[in-house]
C-alpha cells in the first residue's frame, strides 16, 4: 500500500522514474513496485542501473520505456549509507543523468 502523500505526489507527476538494477532480483522487485505505481500514475519510465542484464531485457520485461541508464557508483552508495545527500553536480553520473532527463522534458524551456 502506498501512503496518501505518495499517492498524491504520483498522481500529480507528469513522469515517474523507477530505478531498476539490471539483474533478476532487481527486475522482480521492480515488477512488484510497478504494480502499485500503476494504480496512481500513468507515465512511468525505467532508469536502469548496472548489472548483468541488458537494458532492453530489463525494460521489455517490465514493459516500460527506458529513461536512461546509470552506471554503478560505489561512492554514491557509500554516501547514501552514511546518510549524506547525493551529489547532483554535473560531474557525477547521477548529476549528468538528471540534467539530461530534465532538459529533454517537454515544456521545460531548456
Protein Blocks (a to p, Z undefined) as FASTA:
>chain_A
ZZfklmmmmmmpmbdcdddddbfklmmmmmmmmmmmmmmombdcddddddfbdfklmmmm
nopacfbdcdddfklmmmmmnopacdfbfkbmklmmmmmmmmmpghklZZ
